[in-house]
Amino acid sequence: MTTMVDIIDDDDAVRDSTRALLESYGYEVRDHASAELFLREAGNKPDCLLVDQHMPGMTGLDLLEHLRAQGDQTPALMMTGRSDPSLEPRAARIGVKLLHKPVPEDQLVLWIEQARRA
Protein backbone atom coordinates (compact mmCIF):
# COMPACT_ATOMS: atom_id res chain seq x y z
CA MET A 1 0.00 0.00 0.00
CA THR A 2 1.47 3.34 -1.09
CA THR A 3 1.49 6.26 1.34
CA MET A 4 0.22 9.55 -0.14
CA VAL A 5 1.91 12.68 1.23
CA ASP A 6 0.83 16.22 0.31
CA ILE A 7 3.44 18.97 0.67
CA ILE A 8 2.20 22.55 1.03
CA ASP A 9 5.08 25.05 0.86
CA ASP A 10 5.61 28.26 -1.10
CA ASP A 11 9.34 27.59 -1.60
CA ASP A 12 9.89 25.73 -4.90
CA ALA A 13 13.28 24.39 -3.82
CA VAL A 14 11.89 23.00 -0.55
CA ARG A 15 8.97 21.36 -2.35
CA ASP A 16 11.22 19.86 -5.01
CA SER A 17 13.83 18.53 -2.61
CA THR A 18 11.24 17.16 -0.17
CA ARG A 19 9.35 15.51 -3.03
CA ALA A 20 12.56 13.88 -4.34
CA LEU A 21 13.48 12.67 -0.86
CA LEU A 22 10.07 11.18 -0.14
CA GLU A 23 9.75 9.58 -3.56
CA SER A 24 13.13 7.91 -2.98
CA TYR A 25 11.49 6.20 0.02
CA GLY A 26 8.60 5.04 -2.16
CA TYR A 27 5.98 7.57 -1.06
CA GLU A 28 3.52 9.04 -3.53
CA VAL A 29 3.82 12.82 -3.30
CA ARG A 30 1.70 15.75 -4.44
CA ASP A 31 2.91 19.29 -3.88
CA HIS A 32 1.13 22.63 -3.69
CA ALA A 33 2.65 26.13 -3.72
CA SER A 34 0.09 27.58 -1.28
CA ALA A 35 -2.65 26.65 1.15
CA GLU A 36 -5.22 28.09 -1.24
CA LEU A 37 -3.95 25.91 -4.11
CA PHE A 38 -4.07 22.86 -1.87
CA LEU A 39 -7.72 23.57 -1.06
CA ARG A 40 -8.58 24.08 -4.75
CA GLU A 41 -6.59 21.07 -5.97
CA ALA A 42 -7.75 18.67 -3.27
CA GLY A 43 -8.20 15.25 -4.81
CA ASN A 44 -7.91 11.94 -3.01
CA LYS A 45 -7.33 12.41 0.69
CA PRO A 46 -3.63 12.09 1.57
CA ASP A 47 -2.30 9.92 4.40
CA CYS A 48 -0.48 12.92 5.84
CA LEU A 49 0.31 16.57 5.24
CA LEU A 50 3.64 18.41 5.41
CA VAL A 51 2.79 22.09 5.75
CA ASP A 52 5.00 25.17 5.88
CA GLN A 53 3.83 27.77 8.40
CA HIS A 54 4.95 31.00 6.75
CA MET A 55 3.39 31.40 3.31
CA PRO A 56 1.78 34.36 1.57
CA GLY A 57 -1.98 34.38 2.08
CA MET A 58 -3.20 31.62 4.35
CA THR A 59 -0.55 30.38 6.80
CA GLY A 60 0.02 26.70 7.45
CA LEU A 61 -1.66 26.86 10.84
CA ASP A 62 -4.63 28.73 9.38
CA LEU A 63 -4.98 25.96 6.79
CA LEU A 64 -4.79 23.21 9.39
CA GLU A 65 -7.28 24.95 11.69
CA HIS A 66 -9.62 25.27 8.70
CA LEU A 67 -9.27 21.56 7.90
CA ARG A 68 -9.86 20.56 11.54
CA ALA A 69 -12.98 22.77 11.67
CA GLN A 70 -14.24 20.84 8.61
CA GLY A 71 -13.68 17.55 10.47
CA ASP A 72 -10.51 16.60 8.57
CA GLN A 73 -8.17 14.84 11.00
CA THR A 74 -5.42 13.97 8.50
CA PRO A 75 -2.11 13.73 10.39
CA ALA A 76 -0.14 16.91 9.77
CA LEU A 77 3.39 18.06 10.36
CA MET A 78 3.92 21.79 10.34
CA MET A 79 7.39 23.06 9.53
CA THR A 80 8.76 26.50 10.23
CA GLY A 81 12.06 28.24 9.75
CA ARG A 82 11.20 30.99 12.23
CA SER A 83 10.98 31.00 15.99
CA ASP A 84 7.52 31.95 17.26
CA PRO A 85 6.58 30.80 20.77
CA SER A 86 2.85 31.22 20.05
CA LEU A 87 2.89 28.52 17.36
CA GLU A 88 3.56 25.46 19.50
CA PRO A 89 0.53 25.71 21.83
CA ARG A 90 -1.75 26.59 18.93
CA ALA A 91 -0.48 23.62 16.90
CA ALA A 92 -0.76 21.27 19.89
CA ARG A 93 -4.38 22.35 20.43
CA ILE A 94 -5.36 20.95 17.04
CA GLY A 95 -3.09 17.89 17.19
CA VAL A 96 -0.38 19.09 14.83
CA LYS A 97 3.31 18.36 15.29
CA LEU A 98 5.60 21.37 14.83
CA LEU A 99 9.21 20.95 13.70
CA HIS A 100 11.82 23.55 12.85
CA LYS A 101 13.52 23.58 9.46
CA PRO A 102 15.62 21.99 8.33
CA VAL A 103 13.85 18.80 9.41
CA PRO A 104 16.32 15.88 9.53
CA GLU A 105 15.54 13.20 6.93
CA ASP A 106 15.27 10.37 9.47
CA GLN A 107 12.92 12.39 11.68
CA LEU A 108 10.67 13.25 8.73
CA VAL A 109 10.44 9.65 7.50
CA LEU A 110 9.82 8.35 11.04
CA TRP A 111 6.98 10.84 11.50
CA ILE A 112 5.39 9.82 8.17
CA GLU A 113 5.59 6.16 9.11
CA GLN A 114 3.98 6.86 12.49
CA ALA A 115 1.26 8.97 10.86
CA ARG A 116 0.55 6.21 8.34
CA ARG A 117 -0.04 3.69 11.12
CA ALA A 118 -2.25 6.04 13.18
C-alpha positions as CSV (number, residue, x, y, z in Angstrom):
1,M,0.0,0.0,0.0
2,T,1.5,3.3,-1.1
3,T,1.5,6.3,1.3
4,M,0.2,9.5,-0.1
5,V,1.9,12.7,1.2
6,D,0.8,16.2,0.3
7,I,3.4,19.0,0.7
8,I,2.2,22.6,1.0
9,D,5.1,25.1,0.9
10,D,5.6,28.3,-1.1
11,D,9.3,27.6,-1.6
12,D,9.9,25.7,-4.9
13,A,13.3,24.4,-3.8
14,V,11.9,23.0,-0.5
15,R,9.0,21.4,-2.3
16,D,11.2,19.9,-5.0
17,S,13.8,18.5,-2.6
18,T,11.2,17.2,-0.2
19,R,9.4,15.5,-3.0
20,A,12.6,13.9,-4.3
21,L,13.5,12.7,-0.9
22,L,10.1,11.2,-0.1
23,E,9.8,9.6,-3.6
24,S,13.1,7.9,-3.0
25,Y,11.5,6.2,0.0
26,G,8.6,5.0,-2.2
27,Y,6.0,7.6,-1.1
28,E,3.5,9.0,-3.5
29,V,3.8,12.8,-3.3
30,R,1.7,15.8,-4.4
31,D,2.9,19.3,-3.9
32,H,1.1,22.6,-3.7
33,A,2.6,26.1,-3.7
34,S,0.1,27.6,-1.3
35,A,-2.7,26.7,1.1
36,E,-5.2,28.1,-1.2
37,L,-3.9,25.9,-4.1
38,F,-4.1,22.9,-1.9
39,L,-7.7,23.6,-1.1
40,R,-8.6,24.1,-4.7
41,E,-6.6,21.1,-6.0
42,A,-7.8,18.7,-3.3
43,G,-8.2,15.3,-4.8
44,N,-7.9,11.9,-3.0
45,K,-7.3,12.4,0.7
46,P,-3.6,12.1,1.6
47,D,-2.3,9.9,4.4
48,C,-0.5,12.9,5.8
49,L,0.3,16.6,5.2
50,L,3.6,18.4,5.4
51,V,2.8,22.1,5.7
52,D,5.0,25.2,5.9
53,Q,3.8,27.8,8.4
54,H,5.0,31.0,6.7
55,M,3.4,31.4,3.3
56,P,1.8,34.4,1.6
57,G,-2.0,34.4,2.1
58,M,-3.2,31.6,4.4
59,T,-0.6,30.4,6.8
60,G,0.0,26.7,7.5
61,L,-1.7,26.9,10.8
62,D,-4.6,28.7,9.4
63,L,-5.0,26.0,6.8
64,L,-4.8,23.2,9.4
65,E,-7.3,25.0,11.7
66,H,-9.6,25.3,8.7
67,L,-9.3,21.6,7.9
68,R,-9.9,20.6,11.5
69,A,-13.0,22.8,11.7
70,Q,-14.2,20.8,8.6
71,G,-13.7,17.5,10.5
72,D,-10.5,16.6,8.6
73,Q,-8.2,14.8,11.0
74,T,-5.4,14.0,8.5
75,P,-2.1,13.7,10.4
76,A,-0.1,16.9,9.8
77,L,3.4,18.1,10.4
78,M,3.9,21.8,10.3
79,M,7.4,23.1,9.5
80,T,8.8,26.5,10.2
81,G,12.1,28.2,9.8
82,R,11.2,31.0,12.2
83,S,11.0,31.0,16.0
84,D,7.5,32.0,17.3
85,P,6.6,30.8,20.8
86,S,2.9,31.2,20.1
87,L,2.9,28.5,17.4
88,E,3.6,25.5,19.5
89,P,0.5,25.7,21.8
90,R,-1.7,26.6,18.9
91,A,-0.5,23.6,16.9
92,A,-0.8,21.3,19.9
93,R,-4.4,22.4,20.4
94,I,-5.4,20.9,17.0
95,G,-3.1,17.9,17.2
96,V,-0.4,19.1,14.8
97,K,3.3,18.4,15.3
98,L,5.6,21.4,14.8
99,L,9.2,21.0,13.7
100,H,11.8,23.5,12.9
101,K,13.5,23.6,9.5
102,P,15.6,22.0,8.3
103,V,13.9,18.8,9.4
104,P,16.3,15.9,9.5
105,E,15.5,13.2,6.9
106,D,15.3,10.4,9.5
107,Q,12.9,12.4,11.7
108,L,10.7,13.2,8.7
109,V,10.4,9.6,7.5
110,L,9.8,8.4,11.0
111,W,7.0,10.8,11.5
112,I,5.4,9.8,8.2
113,E,5.6,6.2,9.1
114,Q,4.0,6.9,12.5
115,A,1.3,9.0,10.9
116,R,0.6,6.2,8.3
117,R,0.0,3.7,11.1
118,A,-2.2,6.0,13.2
